[in-house]
Amino acid sequence: MSITVLEYIKIILQKVSFDAKLFEKELRKALRQLIPAQVKELKQWCYSLFGKIYYRILRRCFATVRFRRLRLAQE
């Protein structure tokens, strides 16, 4: 059974949640890999699990999310 990228990211964030700097680094790395719908889901999950501990980190990371525009090939 394979897991999705989002599920994998959640596992990683849980494992590194003992260290604030490492948590922020992994969260930023994760946000670069996800599509907007997944970012929204991750945001809700992060705030529910880590909102009390890492509120400032979560605000900082999710406030700076930028999505790349996909270029459609001109035919």
PAMIKE-806447 format. One record per atom (N, C-alpha, C): residue in one letter; x, y, z. Coordinates in nm, 3 decimals. Example, Ala and Ser with C-alpha at 12.3 -4.5 7.8 and 13.67 -1.06 7.14 Angstrom:
2
+--------+---------+---------+---------+
! residu !      xx !      yy !      zz !
+--------+---------+---------+---------+
!      A !   1.319 !  -0.569 !   0.780 !
!      A !   1.230 !  -0.450 !   0.780 !
!      A !   1.320 !  -0.330 !   0.780 !
!      S !   1.285 !  -0.225 !   0.708 !
!      S !   1.367 !  -0.106 !   0.714 !
!      S !   1.290 !   0.003 !   0.787 !
+--------+---------+---------+---------+
This chain:
75
+--------+---------+---------+---------+
! residu !      xx !      yy !      zz !
+--------+---------+---------+---------+
!      M !   0.084 !  -0.118 !   0.000 !
!      M !   0.000 !   0.000 !   0.000 !
!      M !   0.088 !   0.124 !   0.000 !
!      S !   0.060 !   0.215 !  -0.089 !
!      S !   0.140 !   0.338 !  -0.094 !
!      S !   0.064 !   0.452 !  -0.027 !
!      I !   0.141 !   0.548 !   0.021 !
!      I !   0.079 !   0.663 !   0.085 !
!      I !   0.096 !   0.785 !  -0.004 !
!      T !   0.010 !   0.883 !   0.014 !
!      T !   0.018 !   1.005 !  -0.065 !
!      T !   0.128 !   1.095 !  -0.010 !
!      V !   0.165 !   1.192 !  -0.090 !
!      V !   0.267 !   1.289 !  -0.046 !
!      V !   0.218 !   1.362 !   0.078 !
!      L !   0.092 !   1.398 !   0.080 !
!      L !   0.036 !   1.471 !   0.194 !
!      L !   0.043 !   1.386 !   0.321 !
!      E !   0.009 !   1.260 !   0.312 !
!      E !   0.018 !   1.171 !   0.428 !
!      E !   0.162 !   1.158 !   0.475 !
!      Y !   0.254 !   1.148 !   0.381 !
!      Y !   0.397 !   1.138 !   0.415 !
!      Y !   0.444 !   1.264 !   0.487 !
!      I !   0.403 !   1.380 !   0.439 !
!      I !   0.440 !   1.507 !   0.501 !
!      I !   0.387 !   1.514 !   0.644 !
!      K !   0.266 !   1.469 !   0.664 !
!      K !   0.209 !   1.469 !   0.799 !
!      K !   0.291 !   1.381 !   0.893 !
!      I !   0.335 !   1.268 !   0.845 !
!      I !   0.418 !   1.179 !   0.927 !
!      I !   0.549 !   1.249 !   0.964 !
!      I !   0.612 !   1.311 !   0.864 !
!      I !   0.738 !   1.381 !   0.888 !
!      I !   0.720 !   1.493 !   0.990 !
!      L !   0.617 !   1.573 !   0.975 !
!      L !   0.594 !   1.684 !   1.067 !
!      L !   0.570 !   1.635 !   1.209 !
!      Q !   0.501 !   1.524 !   1.223 !
!      Q !   0.481 !   1.469 !   1.357 !
!      Q !   0.613 !   1.424 !   1.417 !
!      K !   0.699 !   1.366 !   1.335 !
!      K !   0.827 !   1.315 !   1.385 !
!      K !   0.925 !   1.426 !   1.423 !
!      V !   0.916 !   1.541 !   1.358 !
!      V !   1.009 !   1.651 !   1.387 !
!      V !   0.948 !   1.757 !   1.478 !
!      S !   0.829 !   1.734 !   1.526 !
!      S !   0.760 !   1.837 !   1.605 !
!      S !   0.826 !   1.865 !   1.740 !
!      F !   0.926 !   1.788 !   1.778 !
!      F !   0.997 !   1.812 !   1.903 !
!      F !   1.089 !   1.933 !   1.894 !
!      D !   1.122 !   1.979 !   1.772 !
!      D !   1.217 !   2.088 !   1.753 !
!      D !   1.155 !   2.195 !   1.662 !
!      A !   1.143 !   2.317 !   1.711 !
!      A !   1.075 !   2.424 !   1.639 !
!      A !   1.144 !   2.457 !   1.506 !
!      K !   1.275 !   2.467 !   1.504 !
!      K !   1.346 !   2.503 !   1.381 !
!      K !   1.332 !   2.394 !   1.276 !
!      L !   1.346 !   2.272 !   1.318 !
!      L !   1.332 !   2.160 !   1.225 !
!      L !   1.188 !   2.149 !   1.173 !
!      F !   1.092 !   2.173 !   1.260 !
!      F !   0.951 !   2.171 !   1.221 !
!      F !   0.925 !   2.277 !   1.113 !
!      E !   0.975 !   2.398 !   1.135 !
!      E !   0.955 !   2.505 !   1.038 !
!      E !   1.023 !   2.472 !   0.905 !
!      K !   1.144 !   2.419 !   0.911 !
!      K !   1.216 !   2.383 !   0.789 !
!      K !   1.139 !   2.279 !   0.708 !
!      E !   1.091 !   2.175 !   0.775 !
!      E !   1.017 !   2.070 !   0.705 !
!      E !   0.882 !   2.120 !   0.654 !
!      L !   0.818 !   2.208 !   0.728 !
!      L !   0.690 !   2.264 !   0.683 !
!      L !   0.710 !   2.348 !   0.558 !
!      R !   0.812 !   2.432 !   0.556 !
!      R !   0.839 !   2.513 !   0.437 !
!      R !   0.871 !   2.425 !   0.316 !
!      K !   0.949 !   2.322 !   0.338 !
!      K !   0.982 !   2.229 !   0.230 !
!      K !   0.855 !   2.160 !   0.179 !
!      A !   0.769 !   2.123 !   0.269 !
!      A !   0.644 !   2.055 !   0.232 !
!      A !   0.553 !   2.147 !   0.150 !
!      L !   0.546 !   2.272 !   0.188 !
!      L !   0.457 !   2.366 !   0.119 !
!      L !   0.497 !   2.389 !  -0.026 !
!      R !   0.624 !   2.370 !  -0.057 !
!      R !   0.670 !   2.385 !  -0.195 !
!      R !   0.627 !   2.268 !  -0.283 !
!      Q !   0.594 !   2.156 !  -0.222 !
!      Q !   0.563 !   2.034 !  -0.296 !
!      Q !   0.414 !   2.015 !  -0.323 !
!      L !   0.329 !   2.088 !  -0.253 !
!      L !   0.186 !   2.059 !  -0.257 !
!      L !   0.109 !   2.152 !  -0.349 !
!      I !  -0.005 !   2.104 !  -0.394 !
!      I !  -0.097 !   2.186 !  -0.473 !
!      I !  -0.189 !   2.260 !  -0.375 !
!      P !  -0.256 !   2.366 !  -0.421 !
!      P !  -0.336 !   2.448 !  -0.330 !
!      P !  -0.437 !   2.372 !  -0.243 !
!      A !  -0.506 !   2.275 !  -0.298 !
!      A !  -0.604 !   2.200 !  -0.219 !
!      A !  -0.536 !   2.123 !  -0.107 !
!      Q !  -0.418 !   2.069 !  -0.133 !
!      Q !  -0.344 !   1.996 !  -0.031 !
!      Q !  -0.290 !   2.090 !   0.076 !
!      V !  -0.250 !   2.210 !   0.035 !
!      V !  -0.202 !   2.309 !   0.131 !
!      V !  -0.314 !   2.346 !   0.228 !
!      K !  -0.432 !   2.362 !   0.175 !
!      K !  -0.548 !   2.397 !   0.259 !
!      K !  -0.573 !   2.286 !   0.362 !
!      E !  -0.568 !   2.162 !   0.317 !
!      E !  -0.589 !   2.049 !   0.408 !
!      E !  -0.477 !   2.041 !   0.512 !
!      L !  -0.352 !   2.061 !   0.468 !
!      L !  -0.239 !   2.058 !   0.560 !
!      L !  -0.250 !   2.170 !   0.663 !
!      K !  -0.292 !   2.285 !   0.620 !
!      K !  -0.308 !   2.399 !   0.710 !
!      K !  -0.406 !   2.366 !   0.822 !
!      Q !  -0.521 !   2.312 !   0.786 !
!      Q !  -0.622 !   2.275 !   0.886 !
!      Q !  -0.566 !   2.170 !   0.983 !
!      W !  -0.497 !   2.072 !   0.928 !
!      W !  -0.440 !   1.965 !   1.009 !
!      W !  -0.334 !   2.021 !   1.104 !
!      C !  -0.245 !   2.106 !   1.052 !
!      C !  -0.138 !   2.164 !   1.134 !
!      C !  -0.193 !   2.248 !   1.249 !
!      Y !  -0.290 !   2.332 !   1.219 !
!      Y !  -0.347 !   2.416 !   1.325 !
!      Y !  -0.417 !   2.332 !   1.430 !
!      S !  -0.482 !   2.225 !   1.389 !
!      S !  -0.551 !   2.142 !   1.489 !
!      S !  -0.453 !   2.066 !   1.577 !
!      L !  -0.341 !   2.021 !   1.522 !
!      L !  -0.244 !   1.945 !   1.600 !
!      L !  -0.138 !   2.031 !   1.668 !
!      F !  -0.090 !   2.134 !   1.599 !
!      F !   0.024 !   2.211 !   1.648 !
!      F !  -0.006 !   2.358 !   1.674 !
!      G !  -0.132 !   2.398 !   1.663 !
!      G !  -0.169 !   2.538 !   1.677 !
!      G !  -0.129 !   2.601 !   1.809 !
!      K !  -0.139 !   2.524 !   1.915 !
!      K !  -0.103 !   2.579 !   2.047 !
!      K !   0.048 !   2.589 !   2.065 !
!      I !   0.121 !   2.497 !   2.008 !
!      I !   0.266 !   2.493 !   2.027 !
!      I !   0.338 !   2.587 !   1.930 !
!      Y !   0.301 !   2.577 !   1.802 !
!      Y !   0.375 !   2.646 !   1.696 !
!      Y !   0.289 !   2.747 !   1.620 !
!      Y !   0.204 !   2.817 !   1.690 !
!      Y !   0.113 !   2.912 !   1.624 !
!      Y !   0.188 !   3.014 !   1.539 !
!      R !   0.292 !   3.072 !   1.591 !
!      R !   0.368 !   3.175 !   1.517 !
!      R !   0.435 !   3.117 !   1.393 !
!      I !   0.491 !   3.000 !   1.406 !
!      I !   0.555 !   2.935 !   1.291 !
!      I !   0.451 !   2.906 !   1.184 !
!      L !   0.336 !   2.854 !   1.225 !
!      L !   0.231 !   2.822 !   1.128 !
!      L !   0.183 !   2.948 !   1.056 !
!      R !   0.160 !   3.054 !   1.131 !
!      R !   0.117 !   3.181 !   1.067 !
!      R !   0.221 !   3.229 !   0.968 !
!      R !   0.346 !   3.227 !   1.008 !
!      R !   0.454 !   3.275 !   0.922 !
!      R !   0.466 !   3.190 !   0.795 !
!      C !   0.462 !   3.061 !   0.809 !
!      C !   0.478 !   2.971 !   0.694 !
!      C !   0.359 !   2.979 !   0.598 !
!      F !   0.239 !   2.972 !   0.651 !
!      F !   0.122 !   2.970 !   0.565 !
!      F !   0.092 !   3.108 !   0.505 !
!      A !   0.141 !   3.214 !   0.568 !
!      A !   0.121 !   3.348 !   0.514 !
!      A !   0.207 !   3.373 !   0.391 !
!      T !   0.316 !   3.300 !   0.379 !
!      T !   0.409 !   3.323 !   0.269 !
!      T !   0.396 !   3.220 !   0.156 !
!      V !   0.288 !   3.143 !   0.158 !
!      V !   0.269 !   3.041 !   0.053 !
!      V !   0.241 !   3.110 !  -0.079 !
!      R !   0.318 !   3.073 !  -0.178 !
!      R !   0.299 !   3.123 !  -0.315 !
!      R !   0.281 !   3.003 !  -0.406 !
!      F !   0.186 !   3.012 !  -0.494 !
!      F !   0.163 !   2.902 !  -0.586 !
!      F !   0.216 !   2.939 !  -0.724 !
!      R !   0.285 !   2.844 !  -0.782 !
!      R !   0.334 !   2.865 !  -0.917 !
!      R !   0.219 !   2.850 !  -1.014 !
!      R !   0.215 !   2.936 !  -1.113 !
!      R !   0.112 !   2.924 !  -1.216 !
!      R !   0.158 !   2.822 !  -1.317 !
!      L !   0.068 !   2.736 !  -1.352 !
!      L !   0.101 !   2.634 !  -1.452 !
!      L !   0.085 !   2.696 !  -1.590 !
!      R !   0.186 !   2.680 !  -1.670 !
!      R !   0.179 !   2.732 !  -1.807 !
!      R !   0.119 !   2.625 !  -1.897 !
!      L !   0.019 !   2.665 !  -1.969 !
!      L !  -0.042 !   2.573 !  -2.064 !
!      L !   0.031 !   2.585 !  -2.197 !
!      A !   0.059 !   2.475 !  -2.257 !
!      A !   0.129 !   2.476 !  -2.385 !
!      A !   0.040 !   2.539 !  -2.492 !
!      Q !   0.096 !   2.631 !  -2.565 !
!      Q !   0.024 !   2.697 !  -2.674 !
!      Q !   0.022 !   2.602 !  -2.792 !
!      E !  -0.095 !   2.579 !  -2.845 !
!      E !  -0.104 !   2.488 !  -2.960 !
!      E !  -0.125 !   2.565 !  -3.086 !
+--------+---------+---------+---------+
